[in-house]
Amino acid sequence: MSCILGNQYIPSVAYFAHWLHHGDILIEAHEHYQKRTWRNKTCILGADKPQSLTVPLQKGKHNRMPITEVQIAYDEDWPTKHLRSMHTAYGKTGFAEEVLAGLEPILHHSYDLLWDLNIACLHYLTELIKGNWRYSLTTQYEANISNPMTDLREGIQCGCPESPLVYPTYHQVLRIGKPHQPNLSILDALCHLGPGTYDYLVRYAQQLYPVA
């Protein structure tokens, strides 16, 4: 295995492109939760700019809490809000009905832990993309990862390209006459491209890891 990633909420296109390039990956299971990362948020398509969706957490000092113990808050009905935003963004795409129908019971399951929600989403999303999406969990935390392991635990941003990447594009329903919004949640590719998502990720990975 040559890449280690954090456990993110509905990860970005780039997250899956890195995964595709490396094949088997490690997911960090022994870190402490870090604020201002992508562990509990994602970005979906917006008319003018990417729209952020955040899973609210129980009040407390999450930075001192193991990632597998961070609890989700349900003081507000955020699953319904997230799904409503997703339907607004992707309802007119060719594959939204199928993709979002499968995601809905996961978000409404009311998982207590952020880790469990993220893993459930990850399993569902990889079932929609052809290929073998294999991963293992770390058995202990190591602050410094030695080469040749690629350490991407800080999180892969969602809603902006990884500069200076020249990213491949596709038609987005809310962006007629406007530039492509790059590297959104993998939902964006799945809803627009359906079975073509895998081939798109191949092209994206080739941009991330060009052959010399």
Secondary structure, 3 states (H helix, E strand, C coil): CCEEECCCCCCEHHHHHHHHHHCCEEECCCCECCCCCCCCEEEECCCCCCEEEECCECCCCHHHCEHHHCEECCCCCHHHHHHHHHHHHHCCCCCHHHHHHHHHHHHCCCCCEHHHHHHHHHHHHHHCCCCCCCEEECCCCCCCCCCCCEEECCCCCCCCCCCCCCCCCCCCCCCCCCCCCCCCEHHHHHHHHHHHHHHHHHHHHHHHCCCC
